[in-house]
């Protein structure tokens, strides 16, 4: 499946009973779908993993591409000098907008300068779907997120987008971000492995309870994409063990929760 409007519809929720969100989502998807791939590639997000991680984060930040402007009034940002909100009304005027929620006068000024747009004078432009796509790409590159995507490190990307740095604070909505990533990989037609992982099942390591690392993340992502209830955190804990046993039983394999060559092959 190409990265287009149909791809975005395949991974986002349907707002059947909420006509406002449904119409917003339709408008956003139809606007960015036709230019999504070329815009991302032009900004250096030119690998499958980079594009899929970007899309997953954007989906979480916008309630499944249904919001281009945060629902709160913005009053909470009033007087926030760390955001450059130094004038009366700046909180509301420069509240969160766009795929990655651009917030604060200083950021509107900085990103507007980078994109050649007067976002300070016309902050509503940041909510325009295609403009917000460009702003989000600029944010991605300023924060050097592509190496984390290359390593399939959803946690590090989530920390920077949500908290501003890759520190010890856990980001909000991590599970939702991981869920969107799993959906994106499944809809794309493949489960993208970390750039450092081996290319063939025969060279993948044997995994079992208490293992950790990128290959556990890959295992969990594959299981989740197939509909098994498992988190994607890189830790082979009891829930992952249970999911592996169920998968093995469903495929007629020995249900020992040890992920060897036969299980990797069955996972594809």
Backbone as CSV, one residue per row, in Angstrom:
resi,resn,N_x,N_y,N_z,CA_x,CA_y,CA_z,C_x,C_y,C_z
1,UNK,0.847,-1.198,0.000,0.000,0.000,0.000,0.884,1.249,0.000
2,UNK,0.670,2.175,-0.939,1.463,3.409,-0.952,1.086,4.315,0.203
3,UNK,1.950,5.273,0.486,1.649,6.235,1.546,0.775,7.340,0.968
4,UNK,-0.519,7.141,1.043,-1.458,8.104,0.496,-2.673,8.202,1.409
5,UNK,-3.736,8.825,0.929,-4.931,8.996,1.759,-5.524,7.661,2.182
6,UNK,-5.520,6.672,1.299,-6.063,5.354,1.651,-5.254,4.709,2.765
7,UNK,-3.952,4.891,2.729,-3.093,4.366,3.789,-3.451,5.015,5.124
8,UNK,-3.639,6.316,5.117,-3.974,7.023,6.353,-5.340,6.590,6.878
9,UNK,-6.280,6.375,5.991,-7.604,5.901,6.423,-7.519,4.511,7.039
10,UNK,-6.568,3.709,6.566,-6.458,2.333,7.047,-5.945,2.245,8.477
11,UNK,-5.267,3.285,8.957,-4.671,3.203,10.289,-5.318,4.132,11.308
12,UNK,-6.260,4.954,10.867,-6.898,5.903,11.780,-8.309,5.444,12.138
13,UNK,-8.811,5.876,13.297,-10.157,5.462,13.723,-11.236,6.143,12.909
14,UNK,-12.410,5.517,12.905,-13.579,6.101,12.231,-14.423,6.838,13.261
15,UNK,-14.736,8.094,12.997,-15.567,8.886,13.904,-16.987,8.945,13.352
16,UNK,-17.670,7.823,13.441,-19.013,7.716,12.871,-20.008,8.592,13.617
17,UNK,-19.962,8.564,14.938,-20.945,9.296,15.739,-20.539,10.739,16.024
18,UNK,-19.282,11.076,15.803,-18.813,12.443,16.027,-18.567,13.100,14.670
19,UNK,-19.582,13.813,14.178,-19.519,14.365,12.837,-18.422,15.426,12.693
20,UNK,-18.165,16.171,13.766,-17.146,17.224,13.699,-15.765,16.612,13.508
21,UNK,-15.431,15.644,14.354,-14.127,14.990,14.217,-14.032,14.242,12.896
22,UNK,-15.123,13.619,12.499,-15.116,12.889,11.241,-14.841,13.785,10.053
23,UNK,-15.464,14.968,10.032,-15.253,15.911,8.933,-13.837,16.485,8.983
24,UNK,-13.354,16.793,10.195,-11.973,17.273,10.318,-10.996,16.246,9.775
25,UNK,-11.199,14.985,10.164,-10.313,13.916,9.717,-10.345,13.772,8.192
26,UNK,-11.539,13.804,7.622,-11.657,13.697,6.163,-10.881,14.822,5.475
27,UNK,-11.045,16.039,5.983,-10.378,17.198,5.383,-8.864,17.085,5.483
28,UNK,-8.364,16.679,6.643,-6.916,16.578,6.842,-6.319,15.475,5.971
29,UNK,-6.951,14.324,5.973,-6.425,13.194,5.196,-6.439,13.496,3.706
30,UNK,-7.519,14.092,3.218,-7.592,14.396,1.794,-6.590,15.473,1.388
31,UNK,-6.209,16.322,2.344,-5.235,17.378,2.035,-3.809,16.848,2.006
32,UNK,-3.439,16.056,3.016,-2.036,15.627,3.102,-1.761,14.319,2.369
33,UNK,-2.798,13.513,2.134,-2.575,12.230,1.481,-1.833,12.329,0.162
34,UNK,-2.253,13.209,-0.761,-1.601,13.275,-2.074,-0.156,13.767,-2.048
35,UNK,0.239,14.475,-0.976,1.595,15.043,-0.944,2.446,14.420,0.161
36,UNK,1.933,13.424,0.851,2.610,12.896,2.029,3.985,12.331,1.703
37,UNK,4.041,11.365,0.811,5.323,10.710,0.531,6.359,11.690,0.005
38,UNK,5.999,12.500,-0.992,6.996,13.391,-1.571,7.470,14.449,-0.590
39,UNK,6.560,14.913,0.282,6.963,15.905,1.288,7.948,15.290,2.275
40,UNK,7.651,14.103,2.769,8.543,13.449,3.722,9.891,13.161,3.076
41,UNK,9.887,12.631,1.881,11.150,12.293,1.225,11.984,13.535,0.955
42,UNK,11.333,14.618,0.566,12.063,15.857,0.292,12.745,16.403,1.534
43,UNK,12.197,16.058,2.724,12.765,16.528,3.979,13.692,15.496,4.634
44,UNK,14.069,14.476,3.895,15.027,13.497,4.414,14.403,12.324,5.145
45,UNK,13.083,12.300,5.242,12.404,11.145,5.828,12.169,10.161,4.684
46,UNK,13.265,9.563,4.229,13.268,8.859,2.953,13.463,7.354,3.087
47,UNK,13.142,6.806,4.267,13.136,5.359,4.441,11.781,4.954,5.014
48,UNK,11.453,3.681,4.873,10.163,3.213,5.382,10.006,3.509,6.863
49,UNK,11.024,3.194,7.646,10.917,3.374,9.094,10.754,4.843,9.474
50,UNK,11.468,5.716,8.821,11.341,7.139,9.132,9.922,7.629,8.846
51,UNK,9.382,7.259,7.701,8.042,7.701,7.346,6.984,7.101,8.264
52,UNK,7.119,5.825,8.580,6.109,5.170,9.414,6.129,5.698,10.845
53,UNK,7.319,5.944,11.386,7.402,6.512,12.736,6.814,7.923,12.752
54,UNK,7.102,8.710,11.732,6.560,10.071,11.647,5.036,10.030,11.636
55,UNK,4.472,9.181,10.799,3.020,9.094,10.665,2.380,8.631,11.969
56,UNK,3.000,7.655,12.628,2.452,7.155,13.891,2.387,8.261,14.936
57,UNK,3.447,9.051,15.043,3.462,10.144,16.006,2.418,11.203,15.659
58,UNK,2.290,11.520,14.373,1.301,12.510,13.951,-0.112,12.031,14.263
59,UNK,-0.364,10.752,14.071,-1.697,10.214,14.360,-2.023,10.339,15.847
60,UNK,-1.050,10.034,16.693,-1.320,10.167,18.129,-1.572,11.619,18.509
61,UNK,-0.744,12.518,18.020,-0.838,13.922,18.418,-2.138,14.580,17.959
62,UNK,-2.809,14.005,16.973,-3.994,14.634,16.392,-5.247,13.777,16.551
63,UNK,-5.241,12.826,17.485,-6.387,11.933,17.683,-6.771,11.235,16.382
64,UNK,-5.764,10.691,15.724,-6.024,9.981,14.480,-6.279,10.905,13.309
65,UNK,-5.501,12.003,13.239,-5.618,12.996,12.167,-7.001,13.650,12.146
66,UNK,-7.583,13.810,13.329,-8.914,14.422,13.433,-8.872,15.814,14.040
67,UNK,-7.730,16.248,14.546,-7.610,17.573,15.150,-6.388,18.291,14.587
68,UNK,-6.575,19.504,14.130,-5.447,20.315,13.688,-5.184,21.463,14.654
69,UNK,-5.998,21.522,15.706,-5.837,22.560,16.723,-6.278,21.985,18.054
70,UNK,-5.485,22.223,19.098,-5.840,21.627,20.386,-7.188,22.157,20.869
71,UNK,-7.904,21.310,21.571,-9.262,21.643,21.975,-9.313,22.640,23.130
72,UNK,-8.270,22.670,23.964,-8.241,23.625,25.075,-8.119,25.049,24.540
73,UNK,-8.477,26.014,25.372,-8.511,27.409,24.935,-7.129,27.991,24.675
74,UNK,-6.127,27.468,25.367,-4.789,28.045,25.278,-4.468,28.963,26.435
75,UNK,-5.452,29.188,27.315,-5.228,30.077,28.458,-4.100,29.568,29.355
76,UNK,-3.887,28.277,29.366,-2.832,27.712,30.211,-1.442,28.174,29.780
77,UNK,-1.327,28.658,28.547,-0.027,29.117,28.041,0.179,30.620,28.235
78,UNK,-0.838,31.289,28.740,-0.734,32.741,28.897,0.406,33.085,29.859
79,UNK,1.279,34.020,29.436,2.398,34.446,30.267,3.560,33.478,30.297
80,UNK,3.532,32.430,29.512,4.629,31.446,29.498,5.814,32.008,28.718
81,UNK,6.733,32.636,29.439,7.882,33.243,28.778,8.797,32.199,28.149
82,UNK,8.777,30.965,28.666,9.587,29.916,28.053,9.087,29.584,26.649
83,UNK,7.840,29.940,26.354,7.285,29.754,25.015,7.298,31.059,24.208
84,UNK,7.825,32.116,24.821,7.844,33.411,24.144,6.530,34.157,24.212
85,UNK,5.631,33.714,25.076,4.328,34.369,25.203,4.441,35.556,26.149
86,UNK,4.790,36.698,25.590,5.080,37.880,26.393,3.999,38.960,26.275
87,UNK,3.064,38.776,25.363,2.037,39.787,25.156,0.667,39.243,25.549
88,UNK,-0.222,40.105,26.022,-1.564,39.646,26.401,-2.260,38.927,25.247
89,UNK,-2.832,37.788,25.555,-3.545,37.023,24.536,-2.701,36.025,23.786
90,UNK,-1.383,35.994,24.069,-0.513,35.069,23.348,-0.869,33.605,23.612
91,UNK,-1.370,33.312,24.809,-1.707,31.929,25.127,-2.718,31.360,24.154
92,UNK,-3.805,32.091,23.960,-4.845,31.654,23.020,-4.366,31.771,21.578
93,UNK,-3.675,32.860,21.286,-3.275,33.138,19.903,-2.312,32.070,19.383
94,UNK,-1.416,31.602,20.251,-0.390,30.660,19.808,-0.498,29.310,20.526
95,UNK,-1.726,28.859,20.682,-1.921,27.536,21.275,-1.521,26.459,20.276
96,UNK,-1.583,25.196,20.691,-1.100,24.101,19.868,-1.877,23.917,18.578
97,UNK,-1.152,23.879,17.464,-1.771,23.647,16.161,-0.874,22.745,15.319
98,UNK,-1.511,21.976,14.443,-0.768,21.171,13.486,-0.516,19.748,13.940
99,UNK,0.182,18.994,13.114,0.409,17.573,13.357,1.186,17.313,14.631
100,UNK,2.145,18.181,14.962,2.947,18.014,16.177,2.678,19.124,17.185
101,UNK,1.565,19.827,17.024,1.114,20.817,17.994,2.147,21.924,18.256
102,UNK,2.392,22.733,17.247,3.246,23.909,17.408,2.622,24.829,18.443
103,UNK,3.411,25.252,19.448,2.858,26.007,20.571,3.796,27.151,20.965
104,UNK,3.253,28.342,21.194,4.021,29.462,21.727,4.501,30.420,20.654
105,UNK,4.470,31.716,20.992,4.890,32.764,20.051,6.290,32.514,19.504
106,UNK,7.229,32.143,20.369,8.611,31.954,19.927,8.712,30.859,18.871
107,UNK,7.970,29.777,19.062,8.006,28.691,18.078,7.309,29.090,16.780
108,UNK,6.202,29.803,16.889,5.535,30.284,15.674,6.483,31.186,14.882
109,UNK,7.231,32.024,15.597,8.179,32.915,14.934,9.298,32.112,14.272
110,UNK,9.875,31.187,15.019,11.016,30.419,14.521,10.643,29.551,13.324
111,UNK,9.554,28.806,13.445,9.162,27.914,12.355,8.615,28.698,11.167
112,UNK,7.962,29.818,11.421,7.505,30.653,10.329,8.670,31.196,9.514
113,UNK,9.729,31.623,10.203,10.922,32.106,9.506,11.531,30.997,8.654
114,UNK,11.620,29.808,9.206,12.212,28.684,8.485,11.422,28.327,7.229
115,UNK,10.096,28.458,7.311,9.252,28.067,6.185,8.843,29.243,5.291
116,UNK,9.277,30.443,5.662,8.917,31.610,4.869,7.469,32.000,5.005
117,UNK,6.909,31.813,6.215,5.512,32.112,6.466,5.375,33.061,7.659
118,UNK,4.372,33.905,7.613,4.110,34.812,8.734,3.175,34.114,9.721
119,UNK,3.722,33.195,10.490,2.911,32.467,11.452,2.587,33.302,12.681
120,UNK,3.382,34.322,12.958,3.081,35.205,14.083,1.866,36.069,13.755
121,UNK,1.851,36.629,12.569,0.722,37.457,12.164,-0.513,36.656,11.802
122,UNK,-0.298,35.418,11.355,-1.408,34.566,10.937,-1.223,33.159,11.527
123,UNK,-1.392,33.026,12.844,-1.149,31.736,13.499,-2.062,30.623,13.002
124,UNK,-3.221,30.982,12.423,-4.137,29.956,11.930,-3.529,29.137,10.793
125,UNK,-2.490,29.676,10.139,-1.833,28.940,9.061,-1.198,27.643,9.563
126,UNK,-0.823,27.622,10.842,-0.178,26.432,11.401,-1.135,25.255,11.477
127,UNK,-2.447,25.536,11.397,-3.443,24.468,11.432,-3.773,23.940,10.044
128,UNK,-3.317,24.626,9.010,-3.537,24.122,7.655,-2.818,22.785,7.500
129,UNK,-3.506,21.755,7.017,-2.906,20.413,6.999,-1.559,20.327,6.290
130,UNK,-1.454,20.863,5.078,-0.195,20.745,4.339,0.900,21.584,4.992
131,UNK,0.535,22.779,5.461,1.520,23.600,6.172,1.982,22.909,7.444
132,UNK,1.053,22.301,8.172,1.428,21.623,9.414,2.303,20.408,9.134
133,UNK,2.125,19.779,7.988,3.006,18.679,7.595,4.433,19.186,7.419
134,UNK,4.589,20.333,6.782,5.914,20.929,6.589,6.527,21.339,7.930
135,UNK,5.698,21.899,8.818,6.186,22.301,10.141,6.659,21.078,10.919
136,UNK,5.887,19.996,10.856,6.256,18.774,11.579,7.553,18.191,11.046
137,UNK,7.764,18.258,9.738,9.034,17.791,9.164,10.201,18.640,9.672
138,UNK,9.975,19.948,9.750,11.014,20.843,10.267,11.341,20.490,11.718
139,UNK,10.319,20.222,12.529,10.536,19.815,13.918,11.336,18.517,13.967
140,UNK,10.950,17.553,13.149,11.626,16.252,13.100,13.114,16.424,12.840
141,UNK,13.446,17.249,11.860,14.850,17.421,11.493,15.612,18.263,12.512
142,UNK,14.970,19.270,13.088,15.652,20.068,14.115,16.045,19.204,15.313
143,UNK,15.221,18.219,15.604,15.473,17.362,16.753,16.172,16.056,16.386
144,UNK,16.592,15.950,15.118,17.401,14.813,14.655,16.754,13.472,15.021
145,UNK,15.497,13.313,14.649,14.747,12.120,15.027,14.966,10.934,14.095
146,UNK,15.506,11.176,12.910,15.669,10.073,11.966,16.543,8.930,12.483
147,UNK,17.673,9.208,13.177,18.461,8.078,13.706,17.672,7.201,14.679
148,UNK,16.781,7.795,15.443,15.946,6.988,16.341,14.965,6.138,15.539
149,UNK,14.427,6.707,14.466,13.530,5.924,13.612,14.295,4.795,12.935
150,UNK,15.530,5.066,12.520,16.347,4.027,11.889,16.563,2.850,12.837
151,UNK,16.626,3.144,14.137,16.797,2.093,15.146,15.462,1.554,15.632
152,UNK,14.368,2.018,15.042,13.013,1.594,15.422,12.743,1.896,16.896
153,UNK,13.247,3.045,17.369,13.161,3.410,18.786,11.997,4.367,19.003
154,UNK,10.805,3.816,19.144,9.612,4.644,19.304,9.627,5.392,20.628
155,UNK,10.234,4.822,21.652,10.277,5.483,22.951,11.063,6.783,22.890
156,UNK,12.245,6.768,22.284,13.063,7.975,22.212,12.368,9.068,21.415
157,UNK,11.748,8.705,20.300,11.030,9.687,19.490,9.867,10.278,20.283
158,UNK,9.143,9.424,20.981,7.988,9.877,21.754,8.397,10.839,22.857
159,UNK,9.509,10.546,23.522,9.989,11.434,24.580,10.266,12.833,24.046
160,UNK,10.936,12.911,22.914,11.321,14.211,22.380,10.106,14.986,21.897
161,UNK,9.177,14.323,21.245,7.977,15.005,20.754,7.097,15.459,21.910
162,UNK,6.990,14.632,22.948,6.067,14.944,24.036,6.702,15.761,25.148
163,UNK,7.960,15.475,25.503,8.576,16.154,26.639,9.659,17.150,26.237
164,UNK,10.104,17.091,24.984,11.116,18.035,24.523,12.540,17.531,24.630
165,UNK,12.727,16.367,25.253,14.088,15.836,25.374,14.011,14.332,25.626
166,UNK,15.106,13.649,25.347,15.163,12.199,25.528,15.715,11.884,26.917
167,UNK,14.970,12.309,27.933,15.415,12.102,29.308,14.723,10.929,29.963
168,UNK,14.571,10.997,31.271,14.001,9.885,32.034,12.483,9.964,32.154
169,UNK,11.904,11.132,31.849,10.450,11.288,31.957,9.765,10.499,30.847
170,UNK,8.793,9.693,31.230,8.066,8.898,30.241,7.039,9.774,29.512
171,UNK,6.928,9.624,28.199,5.995,10.457,27.433,4.549,10.040,27.648
172,UNK,3.652,10.980,27.487,2.233,10.668,27.538,1.829,9.859,26.304
173,UNK,0.904,8.934,26.496,0.349,8.204,25.362,1.307,7.276,24.656
174,UNK,2.291,6.744,25.374,3.286,5.892,24.718,2.636,4.676,24.067
175,UNK,1.716,4.032,24.779,1.097,2.833,24.211,0.322,3.163,22.940
176,UNK,-0.353,4.293,22.928,-1.103,4.702,21.744,-0.163,4.969,20.575
177,UNK,0.976,5.571,20.853,1.964,5.823,19.806,2.486,4.505,19.245
178,UNK,2.745,3.539,20.122,3.220,2.234,19.673,2.141,1.501,18.888
179,UNK,0.901,1.661,19.314,-0.203,1.019,18.589,-0.326,1.573,17.177
180,UNK,-0.219,2.875,17.045,-0.283,3.476,15.710,0.884,2.997,14.840
181,UNK,2.053,2.865,15.446,3.200,2.393,14.677,2.974,0.968,14.178
182,UNK,2.431,0.113,15.043,2.132,-1.264,14.637,1.103,-1.284,13.510
183,UNK,0.083,-0.446,13.613,-0.929,-0.377,12.559,-0.309,0.116,11.250
184,UNK,0.551,1.115,11.350,1.177,1.662,10.150,2.044,0.620,9.459
185,UNK,2.804,-0.124,10.247,3.655,-1.160,9.663,2.816,-2.250,9.016
186,UNK,1.736,-2.644,9.671,0.876,-3.688,9.116,0.202,-3.206,7.831
187,UNK,-0.303,-1.966,7.833,-0.967,-1.431,6.652,-0.002,-1.245,5.493
188,UNK,1.242,-0.976,5.816,2.264,-0.770,4.791,2.592,-2.081,4.074
189,UNK,2.207,-3.184,4.696,2.423,-4.469,4.052,3.648,-5.210,4.517
190,UNK,4.277,-4.687,5.534,5.470,-5.350,6.068,5.690,-4.831,7.470
191,UNK,6.392,-5.609,8.286,6.817,-5.130,9.592,8.269,-4.747,9.466
192,UNK,8.540,-3.448,9.527,9.902,-2.973,9.317,10.785,-3.334,10.489
193,UNK,11.887,-3.985,10.211,12.829,-4.376,11.251,13.810,-3.250,11.515
194,UNK,14.423,-3.193,12.711,15.450,-2.197,12.973,16.569,-2.294,11.951
195,UNK,17.169,-1.140,11.645,18.200,-1.120,10.618,19.347,-2.058,10.943
196,UNK,19.606,-2.313,12.229,20.744,-3.133,12.618,20.404,-4.612,12.699
197,UNK,19.113,-4.969,12.487,18.752,-6.361,12.675,19.096,-7.182,11.449
198,UNK,19.324,-8.498,11.613,19.672,-9.360,10.493,18.535,-9.407,9.483
199,UNK,18.861,-9.798,8.270,17.903,-9.746,7.184,17.100,-11.030,7.033
200,UNK,17.581,-12.137,7.538,16.906,-13.399,7.307,16.559,-14.058,8.622
201,UNK,15.449,-14.839,8.658,15.041,-15.494,9.894,16.106,-16.397,10.478
202,UNK,16.911,-17.033,9.626,17.902,-17.985,10.130,18.930,-17.305,11.019
203,UNK,19.127,-15.979,10.832,20.145,-15.271,11.592,19.550,-14.514,12.770
204,UNK,18.233,-14.582,12.932,17.621,-13.914,14.074,17.881,-14.726,15.337
205,UNK,18.046,-14.066,16.472,18.398,-14.779,17.708,17.216,-15.523,18.303
206,UNK,17.515,-16.505,19.106,16.492,-17.190,19.890,16.129,-16.283,21.056
207,UNK,14.825,-16.068,21.250,14.347,-15.195,22.313,13.494,-15.982,23.293
208,UNK,13.550,-15.545,24.555,12.738,-16.192,25.587,12.477,-15.198,26.710
209,UNK,11.745,-15.631,27.706,11.373,-14.773,28.829,12.577,-14.041,29.410
210,UNK,12.398,-12.754,29.682,13.380,-11.852,30.302,14.416,-11.292,29.330
211,UNK,14.348,-11.669,28.037,15.226,-11.040,27.059,14.748,-9.608,26.799
212,UNK,15.652,-8.764,26.344,15.317,-7.376,26.010,16.040,-6.976,24.729
213,UNK,15.631,-5.863,24.162,16.350,-5.321,23.018,15.504,-5.161,21.765
214,UNK,16.172,-4.752,20.676,15.488,-4.451,19.423,14.774,-5.659,18.832
215,UNK,15.367,-6.854,19.000,14.727,-8.030,18.421,13.453,-8.401,19.176
216,UNK,13.417,-8.102,20.464,12.172,-8.304,21.213,11.122,-7.305,20.713
217,UNK,11.557,-6.064,20.457,10.646,-5.070,19.902,10.094,-5.539,18.561
218,UNK,10.958,-6.092,17.724,10.527,-6.615,16.433,9.512,-7.740,16.616
219,UNK,9.799,-8.649,17.520,8.878,-9.752,17.820,7.519,-9.206,18.256
220,UNK,7.532,-8.277,19.192,6.274,-7.721,19.710,5.503,-6.989,18.622
221,UNK,6.220,-6.268,17.767,5.560,-5.537,16.686,4.869,-6.495,15.725
222,UNK,5.546,-7.592,15.407,4.954,-8.595,14.515,3.718,-9.229,15.150
223,UNK,3.820,-9.588,16.416,2.685,-10.189,17.108,1.506,-9.226,17.153
224,UNK,1.785,-7.973,17.469,0.719,-6.974,17.585,0.048,-6.752,16.236
225,UNK,0.858,-6.729,15.172,0.304,-6.523,13.837,-0.608,-7.678,13.425
226,UNK,-0.373,-8.848,14.028,-1.195,-10.016,13.729,-2.403,-10.139,14.651
227,UNK,-2.553,-9.179,15.537,-3.749,-9.147,16.377,-3.595,-9.720,17.768
228,UNK,-2.365,-10.022,18.184,-2.157,-10.560,19.529,-1.974,-9.414,20.525
229,UNK,-2.539,-9.579,21.711,-2.521,-8.532,22.729,-1.160,-8.479,23.406
230,UNK,-0.327,-7.582,22.946,1.017,-7.455,23.507,1.490,-6.020,23.362
231,UNK,2.179,-5.518,24.374,2.773,-4.198,24.287,4.068,-4.247,23.511
232,UNK,4.514,-3.096,23.021,5.763,-3.026,22.271,6.735,-2.181,23.077
233,UNK,7.498,-2.852,23.950,8.409,-2.126,24.833,9.822,-2.697,24.856
234,UNK,10.086,-3.721,24.042,11.422,-4.294,23.986,11.773,-5.188,25.153
235,UNK,10.757,-5.549,25.967,11.003,-6.412,27.126,10.142,-7.666,27.024
236,UNK,10.783,-8.814,27.021,10.090,-10.093,26.888,9.589,-10.509,28.274
237,UNK,8.434,-9.949,28.641,7.849,-10.237,29.946,6.737,-11.261,29.843
238,UNK,5.984,-11.443,30.922,4.917,-12.455,30.956,3.856,-12.269,29.882
239,UNK,3.490,-11.019,29.575,2.472,-10.800,28.554,2.968,-11.204,27.164
240,UNK,4.235,-10.892,26.898,4.817,-11.315,25.620,4.928,-12.833,25.564
241,UNK,5.315,-13.428,26.679,5.407,-14.886,26.739,4.042,-15.519,26.437
242,UNK,2.996,-14.974,27.011,1.649,-15.493,26.789,1.252,-15.351,25.319
243,UNK,1.567,-14.199,24.736,1.228,-13.961,23.329,1.984,-14.916,22.414
244,UNK,3.260,-15.166,22.733,4.049,-16.093,21.922,3.473,-17.505,22.001
245,UNK,3.122,-17.935,23.205,2.528,-19.271,23.356,1.246,-19.390,22.522
246,UNK,0.425,-18.366,22.574,-0.841,-18.405,21.834,-0.584,-18.437,20.332
247,UNK,0.369,-17.619,19.885,0.720,-17.604,18.462,1.236,-18.969,18.025
248,UNK,2.143,-19.548,18.814,2.708,-20.849,18.459,1.615,-21.915,18.384
249,UNK,0.698,-21.888,19.338,-0.400,-22.865,19.334,-1.287,-22.670,18.108
250,UNK,-1.551,-21.416,17.770,-2.387,-21.130,16.606,-1.739,-21.598,15.311
251,UNK,-0.405,-21.629,15.282,0.307,-22.038,14.064,0.731,-23.501,14.091
252,UNK,0.309,-24.227,15.111,0.645,-25.634,15.197,2.088,-25.904,15.588
253,UNK,2.709,-24.941,16.242,4.087,-25.098,16.710,4.093,-25.526,18.167
254,UNK,5.244,-25.978,18.644,5.378,-26.297,20.062,5.223,-25.003,20.863
255,UNK,4.237,-24.953,21.732,3.928,-23.729,22.476,4.803,-23.621,23.722
256,UNK,6.092,-23.405,23.509,7.040,-23.340,24.619,7.472,-21.915,24.933
257,UNK,6.941,-20.927,24.172,7.268,-19.507,24.358,8.738,-19.202,24.110
258,UNK,9.429,-20.088,23.421,10.805,-19.829,22.986,10.748,-19.506,21.496
259,UNK,11.241,-18.344,21.143,11.151,-17.882,19.757,12.418,-18.282,19.014
260,UNK,12.322,-19.416,18.339,13.430,-19.912,17.533,13.141,-19.748,16.052
261,UNK,13.877,-20.481,15.235,13.790,-20.318,13.794,12.383,-20.584,13.265
262,UNK,11.718,-21.633,13.755,10.383,-21.970,13.251,9.370,-20.870,13.574
263,UNK,9.489,-20.293,14.774,8.561,-19.229,15.142,8.825,-17.971,14.326
264,UNK,10.091,-17.637,14.124,10.410,-16.475,13.291,9.852,-16.662,11.879
265,UNK,10.001,-17.878,11.326,9.484,-18.132,9.978,7.971,-17.958,9.938
266,UNK,7.302,-18.473,10.972,5.848,-18.358,11.024,5.404,-16.899,11.132
267,UNK,6.214,-16.100,11.795,5.912,-14.681,11.937,6.150,-13.916,10.639
268,UNK,6.899,-14.548,9.729,7.188,-13.879,8.444,8.356,-12.941,8.549
